[in-house]
């Protein structure tokens, strides 16, 4: 086996790193191939504003001419400034069922991180917790939904054999449109609406100026409402705009909701149609076939992912979060969705976990794990 260091600034190296992933899922019917175009943009150190404050190193393990593993080592300076630590990250991890390969990959990532002054390694994150993150450890019977990771079950054993231990679990909940609502819940939520005066409106996609104002509102809410969460790092203006431009291409404005009290934005919810139900048929990962599958199969989408939902601290425990969940559910059901995935939720977020299980009657059906080890 030979380990190769690739240059993320080199287009050919980036493409080689990305396309190596196909080697590990060729016979897995549940894997959803990413769009190569999107992955190229994500890892482009010149285009992705994440790399204005972060660094990345790419490693590829080869057996002859065949890739047998890959990993990225990542330093997120904004994370370390926010949390006053020196945690380095790994991501985009893939490996054959070989502890030797995994050890070589993690050793290379660790050496690079230690060389840059990091004291711990944590992951997987692809490339940050504002992107895909976590290793799937429970719930291998369904394909991943949009912007959630997927991996073979044996990956956990490989990572743990190297000495990585659990840092945090992230939960995914499944909501059934036939059971998440009840007359009792509807009555309770009406009381919440009357007591708080909360109004729910959709984000405006058509008016360019209003869209920019709404993006600014979402950014401020996101960076304020989540700032106390474990591992959270505020997104820069450039990062948020970069993400918003991408999500606008697939989002349904009726599923991007802003909660207001007396005209003041106090929370928001973002749900996305699960286009993975289309892209799972695009085994090549190429852009044009992927767009064709989205255009011709979009009407078959039965799931939405509630990707972000939260309210400002002073409005928590008022029931506004449950109003947002209910409103997303009603609107998703109106567009033909049968299922919703709420993901991800920190295992330590007791209030949200309780509300999802007991108020919304969602089922926890997938668990993703972040690992860590001192260097």
N, C-alpha and C positions, 0 to 999 in steps of 0.2 A: 504493500500500500504506500502511496505517495500523497503527501499533503501539499496543496498548491495555494499560495496567497494570490488572490485576484484583486484587481484595481477597480473600485466602484466608480471611478471617474471615466473608465474605459468602457465604451458601449458594448464591445464584443465580450469583455470579461463579465459585465453585468448580465448580459443575455445568457452566457454560459452558466452562470450561477443560478439564474432563474429556471432555465430549461432543465437543469439537473433534477428538479423536483419530480418531473414526470417518471423518472426511473423508479420511484418508490411507491407509486400508486397505479401502475399500469393495469393491475388486475383488481382494483378496488372500486366497486360500483358506487360506493357512497361518497367518494372523493369528488369535490367540485373543482375542476381545474381553474386557476385564476386566469384572468386576461393578461397575457404577456405584456401588452401595452401598459396596463395599470401598474404592474409590478416594476416595469422599467422606469416609470415615472416616480414611483414610490422610492426606489433605491438610487435615483439620480441625485447625486450630491450637489449638482448645480441648480436643479429645478425645485427640489423639495425643500421648502424653507425650514424644515426640521433640522437640516444639516447646517443651518446658519449658527447653531449653538451646539451641535453634536458631531461626533465622528463615528466612522464605521470601518471595520475591516472584514473582508470576506475570505473564507477558507473553504476549499473544496478537496475532499478526499477521493482519490482515484485508485482503482485497481486496474492497471493497464489503461485502456481507453474508456472504462466504465466508471461513472461516478458511484461511490458507495456511501457518501455522506457529505454534508455541508453544514456550515454554521457562520453566523455573523457575530462579531464582537462590537458592542456599541457603548459609547460614552455620551451620556446625556447631561451636559453641563447645567442645564436649567433644573434638572432633577436634583443634582447635587447641591446647587445653590438653594433650592427650595427646602430641602430636607437636611441640609448641613451634614451631608455624609459623602462618602466616596464609593458609591455603588456603581459598578459596571454591569452591563447587561449582555445577554446572548439572545439570539433570535434566528428565525428562518432555519431552525434545526431540522435536519433529516438524517437518517442513518439506516443502514441495513441492520439486521439483528445481530450486532457484533459489539460487545463491550470494548474491544480493542479499537474499533473505528470511533466510537463515541468518546472514549478516553482521549484519543489523539485530537479530536475536534475541540473538546472542552479544554484540554491542556493548551492548545494553540490560542484559543480565545482568552484563557486566563493569563497566559504569559503576556499577551498584547495589552490586556487591561492593567495588569500589575506594572508593566513598563510605563504606563501613563498614570500611575499613582493610585489606582483603584485598590480598595481593600476587600471588596466582596464582589461576587458574581451572582446575578439574579436573572431569571427569565423562565420561559421564553417570552419575549416581546418582539413585535415585528413592525416597526423598530421601537415602538414606545407603547405605554399603556393607553395612549389616545388612539392607537391602531389595534390590530388584532393582537391579542395577548393571551397567555396561558396555554397549558398542555391539557388536552382532553384526557380525563382519567375515569369518568363515568358517563355512560350514555352513548354507546357506539352503534346503536341500532338505527339511527337516522342520520341523513346528511347534515352538514353544518348549514346554518342560515347565513345570510349575507353578512360579511365582515366578521365572521367568527371562525376560529381555527379548527383544524381537523388533523388527526394523526392516528397511526396504528396503536393498538393497546400496549404493545411491548415497549414503547418509548419511555414510559414511566420507570420501568425496571432498569433500563439502560442509564437513565439520568441518575437514579438513586444509587446504582452500583458505583458511580463515580464519586459519590459522597454528597450529592445535592439533597437537601431536605425541604419540606414544605415551608414556604414563607406565608402564603395566603391562598385560600380557595375562592373561586369566583363561581357563582351559581347562575344557571339558566333555568327559567320557568316556562312552562307551556300552559297557555290559556286556551280553553275551548269556548268557542262563541256560543255554544248551547248551554254552558253551565256557569260562565263567569258572572252573569247577572242574575238577580233575583228581585222580587217585588220589595222585599225588606231592604236590600241594598239600595235600590232606586229611591225609596223613601228617605233613607239616611242621607244619600247624596243630595237630595233636594233640600233637606234641612241645612246641609253644609253650604249649598249655594245661597240660601236665604240668609244664613248667619254671617257668612264672610262677604257676600256681595260679589263673589268671584265671577268674572266673565271669561269665556273661552273663545278665542278667535283663531282663525287659520293664518298662517304666514302668507304674505302677498308675494307671489312669484311674477305677476304680470307687470306691475309698476316698478320700473328699475330703481327709482329713488327709494320707494317704500321697501323694496327688497333689501337694499343696502342698509336701511335703517333697522329692518328686522334682523338682519345678520348681526349688526352691532348689538342689538338687544340680546340675542341668543348668546353671543360671545360673553357679554357682561354677566348674564345669568349663569352661564356654565362656569366661568372662572370664579364666580363668587359662591355659588351654591355647592360646589364640589371641593373647595379649597382645603377643607379639613379632612378629606378622605385619605385613607392610607395609599401612599404611592402617587397621589395626584400631582400633576404639574400643569400649571396654567398654559394654555395655548397662546402663542404670540398672535398678533393681528395677522401676520402673513400666513401662519399655519392655519388659522381658522378660515381665512379667505380661500386658501388652497383647498381645504376640505369642503367648504361650502360650494365652490365651483364644481367639484366632482359630484357631490350629493344632489345638486340641483338637477343633474341629468337624469336621475332615477327616482327622485322623491315625488310623492303625491302631496301637493300643498295642503290638502285636507287632512293629512296625517302629521303635519308640522304645526303644533298648537302652542299658543302663548296664553298663559293665565294672567289676568289683570284684576287688580282690586283698586277701585276708584281711579282707573286709568294708569296705575303703576304696574309694570310687568313684575310678577312675583314668582313665576315658574314657567317651565315649558316642557313639552314632550315632543320627541322626534321618533316617528316610526317609519320604516322603509319597507316597501314591497320586497319580498324575498326573491330577488332575481336569480338566486342560486338554483331555484327550481327550473329556470331556463338554461343557465350556464352549465348545469350538470351534463347536458347533452353536447356541449362544445368541448370534446375531448382534446382538441388541438391547442386550446387556449388562444387561438388567433382572433383578432379583433372583428373582422367582417363576419365570419361565421357566428361569433358570439352575439353581435348585433342582430343578425338574422334570427337566431334562436330567441332573443328577447322580444323582437317584434312579432314573431309568429306564435310564441307560446305565452306571452304576458297574460293573456286572458285566462290561463290555467293556474295562475298563482293563487294558492290557497292560504298562504301564511304571510304575516307581516312581522318584522322584528321591531320591538320597542327598544331602540338603541340608547336613548337618553331620556330620563324623566326625573325631574327634581324641582324643588321649590326653595326659595330663600329661607335661611335659618329661622327668621322670626315668624314665618308662616307655616312651619312644620307642625305636625300634630293638630292641624286645623281640619284635615280631611281634603285639602285641595289636591294632594297627590292622588287620592282615590278618585276624585272628580276627573282628573286628567286621564287616568287609566280607563275609566268608564267611557269617557268621550272618545278616546282612541279606539276602544273596542267597538263602540257603536258605528263609528265611521268606517272602520276596517270591515265590519260585517256588511255594511251597506255596499262596499265595493266587491263583495263576494268572498272575503277571507273567512275561513273556518277556524284558523289557528293563529295565535299570536305567541311569539317568544319574547319574553322580557329578559334581556341579558345585556351586560352581566351585572350581578349584584354581589358586593363583598360579603363574605360569610359573617363578618362582624357587624353588618348593617342590620341590627335586630329589628328596627322599626319597619324597614322595607321588606325584610323577609317575612315578618309577621303579617303585614298587610297583604302581601301576595298570597300567602298560604291560607289566611283565615278570612280576609275581606274579599279579595278577588277570586279566591278558590283556585289558584293556579297550582300546578304540579311541578315540583323541582325535578327536572329530568336529565340535566347534564351538569357536570362539574368540571371546571378547568382549574389547573393548579399552577401557581408560580413557585419556583424553586429558588433556593439561595445556598451559597456556601462561602465561608471566608476564603480569601486567597492566601 
